[in-house]
Amino acid sequence: MSSKFTFFEPIILIGGGPVSASQIDLARRYATKTIAADSGADTADAMGLDVFAVLGDLDSISPKILAKNRDKVQKIADQDTTDFEKCIYASDAPLYLAIGFLGGRLDHELAALNVLAKYPDRKIILIGSEDICFFCPQKLRLDLPQNTRVSLFPLGEVTAVRSSGLGYDMVGLDMAADARIGTSNFSTDPIIEISYQAGPLLMLLPVDHLNVVVDLLLVTKT
């Protein structure tokens, strides 16, 4: 890798999975620059997005789009990581709005979730057609409409989960991917609070609440 990109504002990170115009419109409310992960450059081009850089091992980008963006391409010949992960470790940004990583192939989705767990200090929001997914801060306070779907999913051992303002509140609950999980919960109060001691914990919310999560992550210290 020849250089690392540094951004001082949120960026859009686009992958090669399904992407809709509404997802792009959502992301562009908070970011103006776009990085493409390999064939995400094809998607960006089809959606009329100008990319700042194209990162990856370049094994799936089309020759036409590769030639069009040749001066923006940085090949990272690392076969131990996905193109999504390459984009994360090859750049610094206060927030990544990642589209084209949820939906489509399940193995690609799982790999994207793995990146969230591996880089808990990075502020990354995966934006899908129905949901957003992000690494849950150890202390979280969110203002949500009542009866909003709230899901927590552990990717490893997560200890002492506590919550308030949910239909099924937790008091010092331990979670694990092969044990207790916390999907399909819902908010009952205007303010929900969640805390836990340690572990990789993901949070999923309806995509309509992206603005709340953007505000949360931009002020949360790691």
C-alpha positions in Angstrom: 0.0 0.0 0.0 1.5 3.3 -1.1 -0.5 5.8 0.9 -3.3 6.2 3.4 -6.3 8.5 2.7 -7.3 10.9 5.5 -10.7 12.6 5.6 -12.0 15.1 8.1 -15.6 14.6 7.2 -17.8 11.5 6.8 -17.4 9.6 3.6 -19.5 7.2 1.6 -18.0 3.8 1.1 -19.7 1.8 -1.8 -19.4 -1.9 -2.4 -20.4 -4.2 -5.2 -23.6 -5.4 -3.6 -27.2 -4.2 -4.2 -27.4 -0.4 -4.0 -30.5 1.8 -4.5 -30.9 5.4 -5.3 -32.6 6.0 -2.0 -29.6 4.6 -0.1 -27.3 6.9 -2.0 -29.6 9.8 -1.3 -29.6 9.0 2.4 -25.8 8.8 2.5 -25.3 12.0 0.6 -27.1 13.9 3.3 -24.1 13.4 5.5 -21.1 12.9 3.1 -19.9 14.3 -0.2 -16.9 12.1 -1.0 -17.1 8.5 -2.1 -14.6 5.7 -1.9 -15.3 2.5 -3.9 -14.3 -1.0 -2.9 -13.2 -2.7 -6.1 -16.3 -3.4 -8.2 -18.2 -0.8 -6.1 -16.7 1.6 -8.7 -18.9 0.0 -11.3 -21.9 0.5 -9.0 -20.9 4.1 -8.3 -20.5 4.8 -12.0 -23.9 3.3 -12.8 -25.5 5.5 -10.1 -23.8 8.7 -11.3 -21.4 9.0 -8.4 -17.9 10.4 -8.9 -15.4 8.4 -6.8 -12.5 10.0 -4.9 -10.6 6.7 -4.9 -11.0 3.0 -5.8 -9.3 0.6 -3.4 -9.0 -3.2 -3.4 -7.3 -6.1 -5.1 -9.1 -5.1 -8.4 -10.2 -8.6 -9.2 -13.8 -7.7 -9.9 -13.9 -4.1 -11.2 -14.7 -4.1 -14.9 -11.9 -3.1 -17.4 -14.0 -0.2 -18.7 -14.4 1.4 -15.2 -10.8 0.5 -14.2 -9.6 2.5 -17.2 -12.0 5.4 -16.5 -10.7 5.7 -13.0 -7.1 4.7 -13.5 -5.7 7.8 -11.8 -7.9 7.1 -8.7 -7.0 3.4 -8.3 -4.9 2.1 -5.6 -4.3 -1.7 -5.7 -3.9 -3.4 -2.4 -2.6 -6.9 -3.1 -3.7 -8.4 0.2 -5.5 -11.8 -0.2 -6.2 -12.2 3.6 -8.8 -9.4 3.8 -11.9 -8.3 1.9 -12.0 -5.2 -0.2 -14.3 -3.6 2.4 -11.6 -4.2 5.1 -8.9 -2.9 2.8 -10.9 0.4 2.5 -11.1 0.7 6.2 -7.4 0.1 7.0 -6.2 2.2 4.1 -8.1 5.3 5.2 -9.1 7.4 8.2 -12.5 9.1 8.4 -14.7 10.2 11.3 -17.6 8.2 9.9 -18.1 5.7 7.1 -21.5 5.4 5.5 -21.2 2.0 3.8 -23.7 0.9 1.1 -23.5 -2.1 -1.1 -22.5 -4.4 1.7 -25.9 -5.6 3.0 -28.2 -7.6 0.7 -27.1 -9.9 -2.1 -24.6 -12.6 -1.2 -24.8 -13.8 2.4 -21.1 -14.5 2.6 -20.4 -10.9 1.7 -22.8 -9.7 4.4 -21.1 -11.9 7.0 -17.7 -10.7 6.0 -18.9 -7.1 6.4 -20.1 -7.8 9.9 -16.8 -9.3 10.7 -15.1 -6.0 9.8 -17.4 -4.2 12.2 -16.2 -6.5 15.0 -12.5 -6.3 14.0 -12.5 -2.5 13.9 -14.6 -1.4 16.9 -12.8 1.9 17.1 -14.0 2.9 13.6 -17.4 4.6 13.1 -19.0 2.5 10.4 -22.7 2.3 9.5 -23.8 -0.4 7.1 -26.9 0.9 5.2 -29.2 -1.7 3.8 -32.7 -1.5 2.2 -34.5 -1.9 5.5 -31.9 -1.8 8.2 -28.7 -0.1 9.4 -26.1 -2.0 11.4 -23.2 -0.6 13.4 -20.9 -1.6 16.3 -22.8 -0.6 19.5 -20.8 1.8 21.8 -20.4 0.4 25.3 -22.6 3.2 26.6 -25.5 4.3 24.3 -28.4 6.7 24.7 -30.8 7.1 21.8 -33.9 9.1 21.2 -36.3 6.9 19.2 -40.0 6.8 18.6 -41.9 4.3 20.7 -42.3 0.9 19.2 -39.1 1.2 17.1 -37.6 -2.2 16.3 -34.3 -2.5 18.2 -32.0 -5.5 17.7 -28.7 -6.4 19.4 -26.6 -9.2 18.0 -23.3 -10.5 19.6 -20.5 -11.7 17.4 -18.7 -13.1 20.4 -19.0 -13.2 24.1 -20.6 -9.9 25.4 -20.9 -9.4 29.1 -23.2 -7.6 31.5 -25.6 -6.1 29.0 -28.1 -3.6 30.6 -30.9 -1.6 29.0 -33.7 0.7 29.8 -36.6 1.8 27.6 -37.0 -1.5 25.8 -39.9 -3.9 25.8 -37.6 -6.6 27.0 -35.0 -4.9 29.2 -31.8 -6.6 30.2 -30.2 -6.5 33.6 -26.6 -7.7 33.5 -27.3 -10.2 30.7 -24.4 -12.1 29.0 -24.8 -12.7 25.3 -23.1 -14.8 22.7 -23.7 -15.8 19.1 -24.3 -19.4 20.1 -26.3 -18.5 23.2 -28.5 -15.5 24.2 -29.1 -12.9 21.6 -31.2 -9.7 21.5 -33.0 -9.4 18.2 -36.5 -8.1 17.5 -36.8 -6.1 20.7 -38.6 -2.7 20.6 -38.5 0.7 22.3 -41.2 1.6 24.8 -39.8 4.9 26.1 -38.7 8.0 24.1 -35.1 7.4 25.3 -33.4 4.0 25.3 -30.1 3.3 27.1 -27.8 0.3 26.6 -24.5 -0.5 28.3 -22.2 -3.5 28.5 -18.8 -4.3 29.8 -17.0 -5.9 26.9 -17.4 -7.9 23.7 -18.4 -7.4 20.0 -22.0 -6.2 20.0 -23.8 -5.1 16.9 -27.0 -3.0 16.9 -29.6 -2.9 14.1 -32.3 -0.3 13.6 -34.7 0.5 10.8 -33.0 2.6 8.1 -35.4 5.5 8.8 -33.3 6.3 12.0 -30.0 6.8 10.2 -29.9 10.4 11.3 -30.0 9.5 15.0 -27.2 7.0 14.6 -25.0 9.5 12.6 -25.4 12.1 15.4 -24.6 9.4 18.0 -21.5 8.1 16.5 -20.1 11.5 15.5 -20.0 12.6 19.2 -19.2 9.2 20.8 -15.5 8.8 21.8 -13.8 5.5 21.4 
